[in-house]
Amino acid sequence: MLNHSSGGTIGSYSLNARCAAGSATIDVRNNTGGSLSEAIVIQFALVKAVNAQAARRKARP
């Protein structure tokens, strides 16, 4: 979960998170036609999930 909380022009940026095993990448995109060089503040939260169905299948002999 990502939020552009302050700094820069709110709404001028798109945020996207990509997760992998043990890491995450945050992409920031300028939605305006102009050049922006503002320092923005991003709030984020990490949520861990487990697929219990897959875990049970792996545990069976």
C-alpha positions in Angstrom: 0.0 0.0 0.0 1.4 3.4 -1.1 0.4 7.0 -0.4 1.9 10.2 -1.7 1.5 12.1 1.6 3.3 15.4 1.1 5.9 17.3 -0.9 5.4 18.1 -4.6 2.0 18.4 -6.2 -0.4 15.9 -4.9 -1.9 14.0 -7.8 1.0 14.6 -10.2 2.6 11.2 -9.5 1.5 7.6 -9.9 2.9 5.1 -7.4 3.2 1.3 -8.0 4.7 -1.4 -5.9 6.1 -4.7 -7.2 6.9 -7.4 -4.7 9.3 -10.4 -5.0 10.7 -12.9 -2.6 12.4 -10.8 0.1 12.3 -7.5 -1.7 10.0 -4.8 -3.1 10.3 -2.1 -5.7 8.4 1.2 -5.7 7.9 2.9 -9.1 7.1 6.6 -9.2 5.7 8.1 -12.5 5.3 11.8 -13.4 1.7 12.2 -14.7 2.2 15.8 -16.0 3.6 16.9 -19.3 6.3 19.0 -17.6 9.5 18.2 -15.8 9.1 17.7 -12.1 12.1 17.7 -9.7 10.2 17.8 -6.4 11.1 15.8 -3.3 8.0 13.8 -2.5 7.2 11.9 0.7 5.8 8.4 0.3 4.1 6.5 3.1 4.0 2.7 2.7 2.8 -0.4 4.5 3.9 -4.0 4.0 1.4 -6.8 4.2 2.5 -10.4 4.4 0.2 -13.1 3.2 0.5 -16.8 3.1 -1.4 -19.2 0.8 -2.3 -21.9 3.3 -3.6 -24.2 0.7 -0.2 -24.4 -1.1 1.6 -24.8 2.2 -0.5 -27.8 3.1 0.1 -29.4 -0.3 3.9 -29.0 0.1 3.8 -30.6 3.6 2.2 -33.8 2.5 4.6 -36.7 1.6 
